[in-house]
Amino acid sequence: MNSLPRRIVPMTNKALSNIGLAMRAGKVVTGDEIVLKAIRSSEAKMVILAGDASDNTKKKFRDKCGTYKIPLVIGFDRESLGTSVGKPERVVLAVTDQGFAEMISKKLEIMSEVEYIE
């Protein structure tokens, strides 16, 4: 996870279920401001942004994650992300545990719904 390669990756339900598992373990934060705070404090180990987020939101999180060297995944839609964490639609999530971040990242590498990982 140290290098931040840019690549387009597909996604499946395994990644979403791992996000749900991380949420149940208390290792996921959601919401614009809370995720930005987690990025600034380096608490975030991976940020997941809905593919249907606005261009401004995508730019904001690309820039922040790039500055703080946090891996960024853009994929799924807000409804899938919300469902995976048991909440209504979610545009952005941050995984705060390195182990979960690596587990989700491995699932993303072998799947097919993600627009891009940075």
Residue frames as qw, qx, qy, qz and C-alpha x, y, z in Angstrom:
[[0.000, 0.883, 0.470, 0.000, 0.00, 0.00, 0.00],
 [0.388, -0.598, 0.054, 0.699, 2.98, 2.34, 0.10],
 [0.135, -0.062, 0.520, 0.841, 3.11, 2.95, -3.62],
 [0.415, 0.518, 0.434, -0.609, 0.06, 4.60, -5.07],
 [0.218, 0.026, 0.745, 0.630, -0.36, 3.16, -8.56],
 [0.501, 0.342, 0.064, -0.793, -3.08, 4.54, -10.79],
 [0.021, 0.024, -0.935, -0.354, -5.13, 1.85, -12.40],
 [0.643, -0.056, -0.135, -0.751, -8.60, 1.08, -13.53],
 [0.014, 0.104, -0.975, 0.194, -9.97, -1.88, -11.66],
 [0.550, -0.322, -0.544, -0.545, -13.21, -3.80, -11.68],
 [0.227, -0.276, 0.658, -0.663, -15.10, -4.49, -8.43],
 [0.503, -0.242, -0.777, -0.291, -17.35, -7.19, -7.06],
 [0.635, -0.633, -0.193, -0.398, -19.52, -7.91, -4.09],
 [0.811, -0.191, -0.357, 0.422, -16.56, -9.41, -2.19],
 [0.310, 0.245, -0.190, 0.899, -15.04, -5.95, -1.83],
 [0.396, -0.510, -0.118, -0.754, -18.40, -4.53, -0.72],
 [0.819, -0.455, -0.336, -0.096, -18.84, -7.29, 1.85],
 [0.676, -0.048, -0.329, 0.658, -15.34, -6.61, 3.18],
 [0.003, -0.407, 0.065, -0.911, -16.26, -2.92, 3.49],
 [0.660, -0.511, -0.244, -0.494, -19.33, -4.02, 5.48],
 [0.842, -0.247, -0.383, 0.288, -17.15, -6.22, 7.67],
 [0.419, 0.169, -0.244, 0.858, -14.81, -3.30, 8.35],
 [0.303, -0.504, -0.092, -0.804, -17.84, -1.12, 9.19],
 [0.797, -0.473, -0.312, -0.207, -19.13, -3.66, 11.71],
 [0.765, -0.144, -0.310, 0.545, -15.65, -3.73, 13.25],
 [0.226, -0.920, -0.160, 0.277, -15.82, 0.06, 13.65],
 [0.543, -0.320, 0.363, 0.686, -13.03, 0.68, 11.14],
 [0.264, 0.461, 0.528, 0.662, -14.96, 2.77, 8.59],
 [0.017, 0.545, 0.317, -0.776, -15.96, 6.43, 8.80],
 [0.305, 0.542, 0.636, 0.457, -18.41, 8.07, 6.40],
 [0.016, -0.943, -0.306, 0.128, -19.33, 11.61, 5.47],
 [0.477, 0.774, -0.045, 0.415, -17.41, 14.41, 3.80],
 [0.142, -0.853, 0.324, -0.383, -16.05, 16.26, 6.81],
 [0.806, -0.464, 0.361, -0.079, -15.31, 13.18, 8.92],
 [0.907, 0.244, 0.165, 0.300, -13.43, 11.53, 6.04],
 [0.363, 0.806, -0.158, 0.440, -11.46, 14.73, 5.36],
 [0.445, -0.769, 0.367, -0.277, -10.52, 14.87, 9.05],
 [0.925, -0.189, 0.319, 0.077, -9.40, 11.21, 8.91],
 [0.749, 0.540, 0.022, 0.383, -7.27, 11.98, 5.84],
 [0.072, 0.867, -0.251, 0.424, -5.64, 15.02, 7.47],
 [0.576, -0.639, 0.452, -0.235, -4.83, 13.05, 10.63],
 [0.332, 0.426, -0.829, -0.146, -3.53, 10.10, 8.54],
 [0.562, -0.058, 0.702, -0.434, -6.09, 7.93, 10.31],
 [0.818, 0.446, 0.071, -0.357, -7.54, 6.95, 6.90],
 [0.515, -0.321, 0.722, 0.332, -5.70, 4.02, 5.30],
 [0.180, 0.206, 0.765, 0.583, -7.90, 4.00, 2.18],
 [0.341, 0.380, 0.227, -0.829, -10.64, 6.27, 0.85],
 [0.246, 0.306, 0.863, 0.318, -13.49, 4.89, -1.26],
 [0.227, 0.376, 0.032, -0.898, -15.44, 7.38, -3.35],
 [0.618, 0.471, 0.604, -0.179, -18.63, 6.62, -5.27],
 [0.409, 0.110, 0.576, 0.699, -18.21, 6.68, -9.04],
 [0.052, 0.718, 0.551, 0.421, -21.35, 8.81, -9.28],
 [0.344, -0.670, -0.240, 0.613, -19.97, 11.54, -7.00],
 [0.311, 0.942, 0.091, -0.087, -19.82, 15.04, -8.45],
 [0.697, 0.512, -0.147, 0.480, -16.69, 16.16, -10.32],
 [0.102, -0.791, 0.300, -0.523, -15.97, 18.70, -7.56],
 [0.803, -0.488, 0.276, -0.203, -16.13, 15.99, -4.89],
 [0.951, 0.167, 0.030, 0.259, -13.87, 13.70, -6.93],
 [0.438, 0.681, -0.222, 0.543, -11.35, 16.51, -7.37],
 [0.401, -0.753, 0.288, -0.434, -11.45, 17.43, -3.68],
 [0.884, -0.360, 0.293, -0.065, -10.74, 13.86, -2.55],
 [0.851, 0.390, -0.039, 0.350, -8.18, 13.19, -5.31],
 [0.211, 0.771, -0.276, 0.535, -6.25, 16.28, -4.21],
 [0.561, -0.660, 0.341, -0.365, -6.49, 15.53, -0.47],
 [0.971, -0.129, 0.197, 0.042, -5.58, 11.86, -0.85],
 [0.726, 0.541, -0.114, 0.409, -2.70, 12.79, -3.15],
 [0.027, -0.805, 0.324, -0.496, -1.36, 15.36, -0.70],
 [0.589, -0.536, 0.493, -0.350, -1.53, 12.97, 2.27],
 [0.273, 0.370, -0.874, -0.158, -0.56, 9.88, 0.22],
 [0.559, 0.061, 0.694, -0.450, -3.73, 7.96, 1.06],
 [0.111, 0.087, 0.878, 0.457, -4.88, 5.35, -1.50],
 [0.460, 0.312, 0.171, -0.813, -8.07, 6.46, -3.25],
 [0.211, 0.198, 0.920, 0.265, -10.57, 4.12, -4.90],
 [0.428, 0.264, 0.003, -0.865, -13.29, 5.52, -7.15],
 [0.259, -0.017, -0.896, -0.362, -15.99, 3.00, -7.93],
 [0.037, -0.455, -0.861, 0.224, -19.39, 1.53, -7.19],
 [0.123, -0.599, -0.298, -0.733, -22.29, 3.91, -6.82],
 [0.190, -0.391, 0.433, -0.789, -23.55, 5.73, -3.74],
 [0.826, -0.220, -0.049, -0.516, -26.35, 3.22, -3.23],
 [0.880, 0.093, -0.444, 0.141, -23.97, 0.19, -3.22],
 [0.323, 0.347, -0.540, 0.696, -21.60, 1.92, -0.80],
 [0.456, -0.360, 0.259, -0.772, -24.47, 2.83, 1.52],
 [0.919, -0.118, -0.197, -0.320, -25.90, -0.68, 1.43],
 [0.733, 0.235, -0.551, 0.324, -22.47, -2.20, 2.14],
 [0.198, 0.196, -0.581, 0.765, -22.22, -0.24, 5.41],
 [0.200, -0.516, -0.818, 0.156, -25.90, -0.57, 6.34],
 [0.015, -0.551, -0.239, 0.799, -26.76, 3.10, 5.83],
 [0.529, 0.778, 0.277, -0.193, -28.55, 5.19, 3.21],
 [0.693, 0.647, 0.001, 0.319, -26.60, 6.35, 0.17],
 [0.545, -0.698, 0.179, 0.429, -22.93, 7.13, 0.90],
 [0.541, 0.829, -0.136, 0.033, -20.63, 9.07, -1.41],
 [0.371, 0.636, -0.585, 0.340, -17.37, 8.70, 0.51],
 [0.883, -0.466, -0.054, -0.025, -15.97, 6.23, 3.06],
 [0.197, 0.716, -0.630, 0.229, -12.58, 5.96, 4.75],
 [0.920, -0.189, -0.333, 0.080, -11.18, 2.66, 6.04],
 [0.199, -0.872, 0.344, -0.284, -9.16, 3.38, 9.18],
 [0.777, -0.402, 0.484, 0.024, -7.50, -0.02, 9.65],
 [0.119, 0.611, -0.679, -0.389, -4.50, -1.09, 7.55],
 [0.305, -0.034, 0.951, 0.030, -5.48, -4.77, 7.62],
 [0.482, 0.599, 0.582, -0.265, -8.98, -4.09, 6.31],
 [0.291, 0.804, -0.208, -0.474, -7.61, -1.64, 3.73],
 [0.032, -0.441, 0.839, 0.315, -5.23, -4.30, 2.40],
 [0.382, 0.219, 0.894, -0.083, -7.96, -6.96, 2.38],
 [0.454, 0.738, 0.340, -0.365, -10.33, -4.68, 0.43],
 [0.158, 0.747, -0.457, -0.457, -7.53, -3.63, -1.92],
 [0.226, -0.199, 0.927, 0.223, -6.79, -7.28, -2.78],
 [0.434, 0.492, 0.740, -0.150, -10.46, -7.84, -3.64],
 [0.324, 0.827, 0.036, -0.457, -10.45, -4.73, -5.82],
 [0.055, -0.574, 0.681, 0.451, -7.44, -5.92, -7.79],
 [0.151, 0.018, 0.956, 0.250, -9.29, -9.01, -8.98],
 [0.272, 0.584, 0.707, -0.291, -12.68, -7.41, -9.64],
 [0.307, 0.250, 0.566, 0.723, -14.54, -5.22, -12.12],
 [0.019, -0.836, -0.527, -0.154, -16.68, -2.27, -11.10],
 [0.386, -0.740, -0.059, 0.548, -14.12, 0.26, -9.98],
 [0.444, 0.894, 0.038, 0.055, -13.36, 3.17, -12.20],
 [0.475, 0.656, -0.368, 0.456, -9.95, 3.80, -10.73],
 [0.757, -0.583, -0.147, 0.254, -7.59, 3.28, -7.83],
 [0.308, 0.816, -0.275, 0.406, -4.91, 5.80, -6.98]]
